[in-house]
Amino acid sequence: MLRTLFCATVALGLLAGSTLAEDTKKKGKKKKGKAINGTIVKVDKEKGILTVKVKKKKTETEDKDFTVTDKTTVTVVKGDDKTELKADKVSELLGNAAFKEGAQVTITLDEEGKAAKTIVIGGKGKKKKNK
């Protein structure tokens, strides 16, 4: 009887310790930015704002504004070729021909969800599987 009680106490202690260790691992991780897919609607070079039409639900869309900073990395994808765009000013970056209305973009937001961390213009669409 005493041995069973002792084993149960040890097992409970190990279980509680592993759960506590797992919780501290989760707290230490930084949030990753959220990726948003959409289509460019408007580019405001002076203000550094990119307006993108994103899906809200299956049939609904809405226009969202994203701030582009000098720390934002921009990659243009054409087929298998990837080209990184660089400019000294945000207005020069947004003035690039790749930022045209109707272009498909994927924007990854910063940890705060306010500014664009990375922008990928173009890319391959999802391939449908042949049945």
Secondary structure, 3 states (H helix, E strand, C coil): CHHHHHHHHHHHHHHHHHHHHHHHHHHHCCCCCCEEEEEEEEEECCCCEEEEEEECCCCCEEEEEEEEEEEEEEEEEECCEEEEECCCCHHHHHCCCCCCCCCEEEEEECCCCCEEEEEEEECCCCCCCCC
